[in-house]
């Protein structure tokens, strides 16, 4: 098969690869604890499922406008007004098959061959792959150790005349970092000064802990016209399989994204759109009450996981402020052996842990940080306790 160079340059998603390997072992009868997938273990709330069933029964199963129904766009506008304090018009909002498609559509419509896109590192695995698919050049910008956040002063030296876009992710995957207002304000000033467009990935904005507040970079002076805010229902409403993401930004970009989508996937699933409209409307009316139980449970798991990890020999991690991931430093295990195999990097650690102790984690190299692995606490406390027991046994077995 003669594949294009573009296709040959695509790297498979390491997170999905780990999840697939863990599921394969489970299907073979092994008791595997999976910390890999970024997916809430909670079921989609019943009122959302009921809205989908009602839509089917009412015959709402036809094509919709490419960029989403007017009802869903209205709900998204209300959501953004409540969440980040910005009023968007319908032609400044679009809906896609998940936030991932919003990100890809935006990059495709913003960058030309050879344009550079700034990506804070550690980064979500798909950002660089999307940039390369769109003909751009990913430029990785190191973040500060510990909090894994980008500082405006450090960002300056990575900007040149080909730099066009900055991708921000707060709360972040894989680190759970939540950018404070002060840091975002400095980055916003730099974006205006250097004429950068910002794609702000805020998909985890409802999962923030310890009294921290979500702030969107789009809310700062002169940023609304140079920012695309990307969000969706997957994480906050436990609707990963429903595949509804949305974005808001300058209407010229939104139109281009919808034109592109019209020639690729067309409209998102009509039934999922009606369910998502209900999800957002109930959220707006009940002031986040519907999400509190899930966020509280995640926070409890997060604290337990961090405390356990920091009491395991050779391992450490910082306390994440958002999302549902812990980024665990495993560099203390490098050079040590398990059953005759040496751990030299995060891939070795993850493979040996899965093969010998049946625990799945994602190698940090996938996120640009080879001294770490990512663990998701979007799984039951029972699994977390059992999985961390096995990780401790694995580490103590190293020679």
C-alpha positions as CSV (number, residue, x, y, z in Angstrom):
1,X,0.0,0.0,0.0
2,X,1.5,3.3,-1.1
3,X,0.6,5.7,1.7
4,X,1.1,9.5,1.5
5,X,4.0,11.0,3.4
6,X,1.4,12.8,5.6
7,X,-0.1,9.5,6.6
8,X,3.3,7.9,7.3
9,X,4.2,10.8,9.6
10,X,1.2,10.3,11.9
11,X,2.1,8.8,15.3
12,X,-0.5,6.6,16.9
13,X,-2.1,8.0,20.1
14,X,0.0,6.5,23.0
15,X,-3.0,6.9,25.4
16,X,-5.3,4.9,23.2
17,X,-2.5,2.3,22.6
18,X,-2.0,1.8,26.3
19,X,-5.8,1.5,26.8
20,X,-6.0,-1.0,23.9
21,X,-3.2,-3.2,25.3
22,X,-4.8,-3.1,28.8
23,X,-8.1,-4.2,27.4
24,X,-6.5,-7.0,25.4
25,X,-4.9,-8.4,28.6
26,X,-8.3,-8.1,30.3
27,X,-10.0,-10.0,27.5
28,X,-7.3,-12.7,28.0
29,X,-8.5,-13.1,31.6
30,X,-5.9,-10.9,33.4
31,X,-6.8,-8.7,36.3
32,X,-5.6,-5.4,34.9
33,X,-5.9,-2.0,36.6
34,X,-6.1,0.8,34.0
35,X,-4.8,4.3,34.8
36,X,-4.6,5.1,31.1
37,X,-7.8,6.5,29.5
38,X,-8.9,10.1,30.1
39,X,-12.6,9.2,30.6
40,X,-14.8,9.6,33.6
41,X,-16.0,6.4,35.1
42,X,-19.3,8.0,36.0
43,X,-22.3,7.3,33.8
44,X,-24.0,10.0,31.7
45,X,-26.7,11.6,34.0
46,X,-30.2,10.2,33.4
47,X,-31.8,13.5,32.4
48,X,-29.3,13.8,29.5
49,X,-30.1,10.2,28.4
50,X,-33.8,11.0,28.6
51,X,-33.3,14.0,26.4
52,X,-31.6,11.8,23.8
53,X,-34.5,9.2,23.9
54,X,-37.0,12.0,23.6
55,X,-35.2,13.4,20.5
56,X,-35.3,10.0,18.9
57,X,-39.0,9.6,19.6
58,X,-39.7,13.0,18.2
59,X,-37.9,12.2,15.0
60,X,-34.9,14.5,15.5
61,X,-32.7,12.2,13.5
62,X,-32.1,14.3,10.4
63,X,-29.3,16.5,9.2
64,X,-28.8,19.7,11.2
65,X,-26.9,22.8,10.2
66,X,-23.2,21.9,9.8
67,X,-22.1,24.0,12.8
68,X,-24.9,22.9,15.2
69,X,-28.5,23.5,15.9
70,X,-29.7,27.0,16.9
71,X,-30.9,25.6,20.3
72,X,-27.5,24.1,21.1
73,X,-25.7,27.3,20.0
74,X,-28.0,29.3,22.2
75,X,-27.2,27.0,25.2
76,X,-23.5,27.3,24.5
77,X,-23.7,31.1,24.4
78,X,-25.4,31.0,27.8
79,X,-22.8,28.6,29.1
80,X,-19.9,30.8,28.0
81,X,-21.6,33.9,29.4
82,X,-21.9,32.1,32.8
83,X,-18.5,30.4,32.7
84,X,-16.1,33.0,31.3
85,X,-18.2,36.2,31.2
86,X,-18.1,36.6,27.4
87,X,-21.2,37.1,25.2
88,X,-20.9,35.3,21.9
89,X,-23.3,35.6,18.9
90,X,-24.5,32.5,17.1
91,X,-22.1,33.1,14.2
92,X,-19.2,33.2,16.7
93,X,-20.0,29.6,17.9
94,X,-19.6,26.2,16.2
95,X,-20.2,22.6,17.2
96,X,-18.1,19.6,16.1
97,X,-17.6,15.9,16.6
98,X,-15.8,16.4,19.9
99,X,-13.4,19.2,21.0
100,X,-10.7,17.3,19.1
101,X,-12.3,18.2,15.8
102,X,-12.7,21.8,16.9
103,X,-9.0,22.0,17.5
104,X,-8.1,20.4,14.2
105,X,-10.5,22.5,12.2
106,X,-9.1,25.7,13.8
107,X,-5.5,24.8,13.2
108,X,-6.3,23.8,9.6
109,X,-8.0,27.2,9.0
110,X,-5.3,29.2,10.8
111,X,-1.9,28.0,9.7
112,X,-0.1,27.7,6.4
113,X,2.8,25.5,5.4
114,X,5.8,26.3,7.6
115,X,3.9,28.4,10.2
116,X,4.9,27.8,13.8
117,X,2.6,26.9,16.6
118,X,3.8,27.3,20.2
119,X,2.9,24.3,22.5
120,X,3.7,24.4,26.2
121,X,5.5,21.2,27.3
122,X,4.3,18.7,28.7
123,X,1.5,18.8,26.2
124,X,-1.6,16.7,25.2
125,X,-0.4,14.1,22.8
126,X,-2.6,15.2,19.8
127,X,-1.5,18.9,19.6
128,X,1.8,18.3,17.7
129,X,0.3,15.7,15.5
130,X,-2.5,18.0,14.4
131,X,-0.1,20.9,13.8
132,X,2.1,18.6,11.5
133,X,-1.0,17.3,9.7
134,X,-1.9,21.0,8.9
135,X,1.5,21.7,7.5
136,X,2.7,23.6,10.6
137,X,5.8,23.3,12.8
138,X,5.2,22.5,16.5
139,X,7.5,24.5,18.8
140,X,7.7,23.1,22.3
141,X,8.1,25.6,25.1
142,X,9.3,24.2,28.4
143,X,7.1,25.0,31.5
144,X,8.3,25.5,35.0
145,X,9.1,22.3,36.9
146,X,6.6,21.4,39.6
147,X,3.6,23.5,38.5
148,X,4.1,22.8,34.8
149,X,2.9,26.3,33.7
150,X,4.1,28.6,31.0
151,X,5.5,32.0,31.9
152,X,5.3,34.9,29.5
153,X,8.9,35.9,29.9
154,X,10.1,32.4,29.0
155,X,7.7,32.3,26.0
156,X,9.3,35.4,24.3
157,X,12.4,33.7,23.1
158,X,10.5,31.1,21.1
159,X,8.6,33.7,19.0
160,X,9.8,34.7,15.6
161,X,8.3,36.0,12.3
162,X,6.8,32.6,11.4
163,X,5.1,32.1,14.8
164,X,1.3,32.4,14.4
165,X,-0.5,30.4,17.1
166,X,-0.2,29.6,20.8
167,X,-2.1,26.6,22.2
168,X,-3.0,26.9,25.9
169,X,-4.6,24.1,27.9
170,X,-6.0,25.0,31.4
171,X,-6.7,22.9,33.3
172,X,-4.1,20.9,31.5
173,X,-3.7,17.3,30.4
174,X,-1.4,15.6,31.5
175,X,-0.4,17.7,34.5
176,X,-3.7,19.1,35.9
177,X,-2.2,22.6,36.1
178,X,-4.7,25.6,36.4
179,X,-3.3,28.9,35.2
180,X,-3.8,31.8,37.6
181,X,-5.2,35.1,36.4
182,X,-1.9,36.9,36.8
183,X,0.0,34.5,34.5
184,X,-2.7,34.5,31.9
185,X,-2.8,38.3,31.8
186,X,0.9,38.5,31.1
187,X,0.6,35.9,28.3
188,X,-2.3,37.8,26.9
189,X,-0.3,41.0,26.8
190,X,2.5,39.2,25.0
191,X,0.0,37.7,22.5
192,X,-1.3,41.2,21.6
193,X,2.3,42.6,21.4
194,X,3.5,39.8,19.1
195,X,0.3,39.4,17.2
196,X,-0.3,35.8,18.2
197,X,-3.6,33.9,17.9
198,X,-4.5,31.8,20.9
199,X,-6.3,28.5,20.9
200,X,-7.5,28.0,24.5
201,X,-8.4,24.4,25.2
202,X,-10.7,24.6,28.3
203,X,-12.3,21.1,28.1
204,X,-11.6,20.4,31.8
205,X,-12.7,23.8,33.2
206,X,-15.5,22.3,35.4
207,X,-13.0,20.0,37.1
208,X,-11.1,22.4,39.3
209,X,-10.3,21.8,43.0
210,X,-9.3,23.5,46.3
211,X,-11.2,26.7,45.6
212,X,-9.2,27.5,42.4
213,X,-11.1,29.5,39.8
214,X,-11.2,29.0,36.0
215,X,-10.1,32.1,34.0
216,X,-10.2,32.2,30.2
217,X,-7.5,34.1,28.4
218,X,-10.2,35.3,26.0
219,X,-11.5,37.5,28.9
220,X,-8.6,39.9,28.9
221,X,-8.3,43.2,27.0
222,X,-8.0,42.8,23.2
223,X,-8.0,39.0,23.4
224,X,-11.6,38.1,22.3
225,X,-10.7,38.9,18.7
226,X,-7.6,36.8,18.8
227,X,-8.7,33.8,20.8
228,X,-10.7,30.6,20.0
229,X,-12.1,29.0,23.2
230,X,-12.6,25.3,22.9
231,X,-14.8,23.2,25.2
232,X,-17.3,20.4,25.1
233,X,-19.5,18.0,27.2
234,X,-17.2,15.0,27.2
235,X,-15.3,15.4,30.5
236,X,-17.6,17.5,32.7
237,X,-20.8,15.7,31.9
238,X,-19.4,12.2,31.5
239,X,-20.4,12.2,27.8
240,X,-17.2,11.1,26.1
241,X,-18.9,8.8,23.6
242,X,-21.5,11.3,22.6
243,X,-18.8,13.3,20.6
244,X,-19.9,16.9,21.1
245,X,-17.3,19.6,21.3
246,X,-17.8,23.3,20.7
247,X,-15.8,26.5,20.1
248,X,-16.3,30.2,20.2
249,X,-14.2,32.9,18.5
250,X,-14.0,35.4,15.7
251,X,-16.8,34.9,13.2
252,X,-14.5,34.7,10.2
253,X,-12.6,31.8,11.8
254,X,-15.9,30.1,12.8
255,X,-17.2,30.3,9.3
256,X,-14.0,28.8,7.8
257,X,-14.2,26.0,10.4
258,X,-17.8,25.2,9.4
259,X,-16.9,25.4,5.7
260,X,-14.2,22.8,6.3
261,X,-16.4,20.6,8.4
262,X,-19.1,20.8,5.7
263,X,-16.7,19.0,3.4
264,X,-15.4,16.4,5.9
265,X,-17.8,15.2,8.5
266,X,-20.8,17.6,8.1
267,X,-22.9,18.1,11.2
268,X,-22.3,16.4,14.6
269,X,-24.7,13.7,15.6
270,X,-28.2,15.2,15.8
271,X,-29.4,13.2,18.8
272,X,-26.2,14.0,20.8
273,X,-26.8,17.7,20.0
274,X,-30.2,17.6,21.6
275,X,-28.8,15.8,24.6
276,X,-26.0,18.3,25.0
277,X,-28.5,21.2,24.8
278,X,-30.3,19.7,27.8
279,X,-27.0,19.1,29.6
280,X,-25.9,22.7,29.3
281,X,-29.4,24.2,30.0
282,X,-29.7,22.2,33.3
283,X,-26.2,23.2,34.3
284,X,-27.0,26.9,33.7
285,X,-30.2,26.7,35.7
286,X,-28.8,24.7,38.6
287,X,-25.6,26.5,39.0
288,X,-23.2,23.6,38.6
289,X,-25.1,21.5,41.2
290,X,-25.3,18.6,38.8
291,X,-21.5,18.3,38.4
292,X,-20.5,18.8,42.1
293,X,-20.8,15.1,43.1
294,X,-18.4,14.0,40.4
295,X,-15.9,16.8,41.0
296,X,-16.0,16.1,44.8
297,X,-15.3,12.4,44.2
298,X,-12.4,13.2,41.8
299,X,-10.9,15.5,44.4
300,X,-11.0,12.8,47.0
301,X,-9.3,10.3,44.7
302,X,-6.7,12.9,43.7
303,X,-5.7,13.6,47.3
304,X,-5.4,9.9,48.1
305,X,-3.4,9.2,45.0
306,X,-0.9,12.0,45.5
307,X,-0.4,11.1,49.2
308,X,0.2,7.5,48.3
309,X,2.6,8.2,45.5
310,X,4.7,10.6,47.5
311,X,5.2,7.8,50.1
312,X,6.4,5.3,47.6
313,X,10.2,4.9,47.2
314,X,11.7,6.5,44.1
315,X,8.4,8.1,43.1
316,X,6.9,11.6,43.5
317,X,4.3,14.0,42.1
318,X,2.8,17.4,42.7
319,X,-0.8,18.1,43.6
320,X,-2.9,18.8,40.4
321,X,-5.4,21.6,40.7
322,X,-7.7,20.4,37.9
323,X,-8.7,17.7,35.4
324,X,-8.3,14.1,36.6
325,X,-4.6,13.2,36.1
326,X,-1.5,12.9,38.2
327,X,1.9,13.3,36.5
328,X,4.2,11.0,38.4
329,X,8.0,11.5,38.4
330,X,9.6,8.1,37.9
331,X,13.2,9.2,37.2
332,X,14.3,7.7,40.5
333,X,13.7,4.2,39.0
334,X,16.0,4.8,36.0
335,X,18.9,2.4,35.8
336,X,17.1,-0.2,38.0
337,X,16.0,-3.6,36.8
338,X,12.8,-5.7,36.8
339,X,13.3,-9.4,35.9
340,X,16.5,-8.6,34.1
341,X,15.2,-5.7,32.1
342,X,16.5,-2.2,32.8
343,X,14.3,0.9,33.1
344,X,15.9,3.7,31.0
345,X,12.8,5.8,30.3
346,X,9.1,6.1,30.7
347,X,8.3,3.6,28.0
348,X,10.4,0.9,29.8
349,X,8.7,1.7,33.1
350,X,5.1,1.5,31.6
351,X,5.8,-1.7,29.7
352,X,7.4,-3.5,32.7
353,X,4.7,-2.4,35.0
354,X,2.0,-3.6,32.7
355,X,3.7,-6.9,31.9
356,X,4.7,-7.9,35.4
357,X,2.1,-6.2,37.7
358,X,-0.8,-5.6,35.3
359,X,-1.1,-1.9,35.8
360,X,-1.5,0.4,32.8
361,X,-0.1,3.9,32.8
362,X,0.8,6.3,30.0
363,X,4.5,6.9,29.3
364,X,5.5,10.6,29.8
365,X,7.4,10.6,26.5
366,X,4.0,10.8,24.8
367,X,3.6,14.2,26.4
368,X,7.2,15.4,25.9
369,X,8.3,14.5,29.4
370,X,10.2,11.2,29.6
371,X,10.9,11.4,33.3
372,X,7.2,11.0,34.1
373,X,4.1,8.8,33.5
374,X,0.5,9.9,33.6
375,X,-2.1,8.2,35.8
376,X,-5.8,9.0,35.5
377,X,-7.9,9.0,38.7
378,X,-11.1,8.8,36.7
379,X,-11.5,5.2,38.0
380,X,-12.9,3.8,41.2
381,X,-11.2,4.2,44.6
382,X,-11.0,0.5,44.8
383,X,-9.0,0.3,41.5
384,X,-6.8,3.2,42.6
385,X,-6.0,1.5,45.9
386,X,-5.3,-1.8,44.2
387,X,-3.3,-0.2,41.4
388,X,-1.1,1.9,43.7
389,X,-0.5,-1.2,45.9
390,X,0.8,-3.0,42.7
391,X,2.9,0.0,41.7
392,X,4.5,0.0,45.2
393,X,5.2,-3.7,44.9
394,X,6.7,-3.1,41.4
395,X,9.0,-0.4,42.6
396,X,10.1,-2.3,45.7
397,X,11.0,-5.3,43.5
398,X,13.5,-3.3,41.4
399,X,17.1,-4.1,41.8
